[in-house]
Amino acid sequence: MLANHLPLMFALGARLFWMDSKDDLSREAALRLIDPHRGASESGTKPNAWWWSTGPVGCLTRMSGQVLELALVVDDRDEALREGRHVDAWREWLRISNALNLREQPTWIAAVTEVLSDTVPRAAKATSVGGGEGLLPEWQAIRELALEGAERSFVEGLARLGSIPVPVVGYETDGGIPIDSPGRTSTLRCA
């Protein structure tokens, strides 16, 4: 299945390094997204992991035998959302997330504030508006359709910016497969 081997596509042009199998993959991905110059462990004999990123979206893969563990993370901290590149980052994160939808190997799809909730500065932790209070009705509707956790927090952060157009929600099958229909989009996207 393509979704299981998708991490191999990120290996080209990625930074290769060794990563201990006990290290938390999603946490390491979030830390690498925040600090692009983050070093690699000196232990280990040969590379077993690779880091790919584009702006505020990053993908960390660790290989263990035939298993490819993957963590896809988006930087949803307030300071990252204010940079103005987040519309494209959100689209990229959703595009990759959709491609990983049917993956049968260990996969984590998250946002920085969710993964690093104990270490992210307070201003970034405050990204989540409890229950969507204070959001415009059209953003509340999008928030309710978003998955729990990272996606919901990300939608709330984008809504508070005020300069991002309200996304258009597409259709998915009961199994979670996005489908196109005339005049409609297959994924959550910004207009």
Buried (B, 14 or more C-beta within 10 A) or exposed (E): EEBBEBBEBBBEEBBEBBBEEEEEBBBBBBBBBBEEEEEBEEEBEEBBBBBBBEBBBBBBBBBEEEEBBBBBBBBBBBEBBEEEBBBBBBBBBBEBBBBBBEBEBEBBBBBBBBBBEEEBEEEBBEBBBEEBEEBEEEBBEBBEEBEEBBBBBBBBBBBBEEEBEBBEBBEBEEEEEBEEEEEEBBBBBBE
